[in-house]
Amino acid sequence: QIRVHLSHRGHPIAGDPSYGSNKRAKEIQSTQIRSKVLALKRQALHAYFLGFDHPKTGERLEFTSPIAQDLAEIIQLLDAST
Protein backbone atom coordinates (compact mmCIF):
# COMPACT_ATOMS: atom_id res chain seq x y z
CA GLN A 1 0.00 0.00 0.00
CA ILE A 2 2.88 2.40 0.63
CA ARG A 3 3.64 2.42 -3.10
CA VAL A 4 0.09 3.45 -3.98
CA HIS A 5 -0.13 6.13 -1.29
CA LEU A 6 3.22 7.72 -2.10
CA SER A 7 2.43 7.74 -5.81
CA HIS A 8 -0.96 9.32 -5.14
CA ARG A 9 0.79 12.06 -3.11
CA GLY A 10 3.13 12.77 -6.01
CA HIS A 11 6.15 10.97 -4.54
CA PRO A 12 6.44 7.66 -6.41
CA ILE A 13 9.09 5.20 -5.32
CA ALA A 14 12.07 5.10 -7.65
CA GLY A 15 12.18 1.96 -9.74
CA ASP A 16 8.50 1.10 -9.23
CA PRO A 17 7.15 -0.04 -12.61
CA SER A 18 3.51 -0.13 -11.46
CA TYR A 19 3.02 3.12 -9.56
CA GLY A 20 6.12 5.13 -10.37
CA SER A 21 7.76 6.54 -13.42
CA ASN A 22 11.14 7.88 -14.44
CA LYS A 23 9.61 11.31 -15.00
CA ARG A 24 10.50 12.51 -11.49
CA ALA A 25 13.93 10.90 -11.58
CA LYS A 26 14.76 12.71 -14.81
CA GLU A 27 14.19 16.01 -12.97
CA ILE A 28 17.05 15.33 -10.50
CA GLN A 29 19.63 18.05 -11.08
CA SER A 30 22.70 16.08 -10.04
CA THR A 31 23.74 13.95 -13.01
CA GLN A 32 25.50 11.49 -10.71
CA ILE A 33 22.42 10.93 -8.51
CA ARG A 34 20.07 10.92 -11.50
CA SER A 35 22.09 8.22 -13.29
CA LYS A 36 22.17 6.02 -10.16
CA VAL A 37 18.41 6.35 -9.64
CA LEU A 38 17.62 5.66 -13.30
CA ALA A 39 19.92 2.61 -13.23
CA LEU A 40 17.89 0.91 -10.49
CA LYS A 41 16.48 -2.40 -11.71
CA ARG A 42 14.05 -2.67 -8.78
CA GLN A 43 12.04 -0.60 -6.37
CA ALA A 44 14.04 1.61 -4.05
CA LEU A 45 12.53 0.06 -0.93
CA HIS A 46 14.34 -1.58 1.96
CA ALA A 47 13.37 -2.97 5.35
CA TYR A 48 16.36 -3.08 7.69
CA PHE A 49 14.34 -4.76 10.44
CA LEU A 50 11.30 -7.01 10.33
CA GLY A 51 9.73 -8.61 13.37
CA PHE A 52 6.54 -10.55 13.98
CA ASP A 53 5.04 -13.26 16.16
CA HIS A 54 4.80 -16.65 14.48
CA PRO A 55 1.09 -17.31 13.85
CA LYS A 56 1.16 -20.88 15.19
CA THR A 57 3.87 -20.96 17.85
CA GLY A 58 3.67 -17.36 19.03
CA GLU A 59 7.47 -17.23 18.95
CA ARG A 60 8.86 -13.76 18.29
CA LEU A 61 10.84 -13.77 15.06
CA GLU A 62 13.12 -10.89 14.13
CA PHE A 63 15.25 -10.39 11.05
CA THR A 64 17.70 -7.72 9.94
CA SER A 65 19.12 -7.09 6.51
CA PRO A 66 21.82 -4.58 5.58
CA ILE A 67 20.93 -2.09 2.89
CA ALA A 68 21.94 -3.04 -0.64
CA GLN A 69 25.00 -1.35 -2.11
CA ASP A 70 23.09 0.45 -4.87
CA LEU A 71 20.72 2.10 -2.40
CA ALA A 72 23.55 2.87 0.03
CA GLU A 73 25.40 4.71 -2.75
CA ILE A 74 22.34 6.80 -3.60
CA ILE A 75 21.82 7.67 0.07
CA GLN A 76 25.48 8.71 0.42
CA LEU A 77 25.21 10.94 -2.65
CA LEU A 78 21.99 12.51 -1.35
CA ASP A 79 23.53 13.11 2.09
CA ALA A 80 26.57 14.75 0.51
CA SER A 81 24.42 17.02 -1.65
CA THR A 82 22.51 18.62 1.23
C-alpha positions in Angstrom: 0.0 0.0 0.0 2.9 2.4 0.6 3.6 2.4 -3.1 0.1 3.4 -4.0 -0.1 6.1 -1.3 3.2 7.7 -2.1 2.4 7.7 -5.8 -1.0 9.3 -5.1 0.8 12.1 -3.1 3.1 12.8 -6.0 6.1 11.0 -4.5 6.4 7.7 -6.4 9.1 5.2 -5.3 12.1 5.1 -7.7 12.2 2.0 -9.7 8.5 1.1 -9.2 7.2 0.0 -12.6 3.5 -0.1 -11.5 3.0 3.1 -9.6 6.1 5.1 -10.4 7.8 6.5 -13.4 11.1 7.9 -14.4 9.6 11.3 -15.0 10.5 12.5 -11.5 13.9 10.9 -11.6 14.8 12.7 -14.8 14.2 16.0 -13.0 17.0 15.3 -10.5 19.6 18.0 -11.1 22.7 16.1 -10.0 23.7 14.0 -13.0 25.5 11.5 -10.7 22.4 10.9 -8.5 20.1 10.9 -11.5 22.1 8.2 -13.3 22.2 6.0 -10.2 18.4 6.3 -9.6 17.6 5.7 -13.3 19.9 2.6 -13.2 17.9 0.9 -10.5 16.5 -2.4 -11.7 14.1 -2.7 -8.8 12.0 -0.6 -6.4 14.0 1.6 -4.1 12.5 0.1 -0.9 14.3 -1.6 2.0 13.4 -3.0 5.4 16.4 -3.1 7.7 14.3 -4.8 10.4 11.3 -7.0 10.3 9.7 -8.6 13.4 6.5 -10.5 14.0 5.0 -13.3 16.2 4.8 -16.6 14.5 1.1 -17.3 13.8 1.2 -20.9 15.2 3.9 -21.0 17.8 3.7 -17.4 19.0 7.5 -17.2 19.0 8.9 -13.8 18.3 10.8 -13.8 15.1 13.1 -10.9 14.1 15.2 -10.4 11.0 17.7 -7.7 9.9 19.1 -7.1 6.5 21.8 -4.6 5.6 20.9 -2.1 2.9 21.9 -3.0 -0.6 25.0 -1.3 -2.1 23.1 0.5 -4.9 20.7 2.1 -2.4 23.5 2.9 0.0 25.4 4.7 -2.7 22.3 6.8 -3.6 21.8 7.7 0.1 25.5 8.7 0.4 25.2 10.9 -2.6 22.0 12.5 -1.3 23.5 13.1 2.1 26.6 14.8 0.5 24.4 17.0 -1.7 22.5 18.6 1.2 
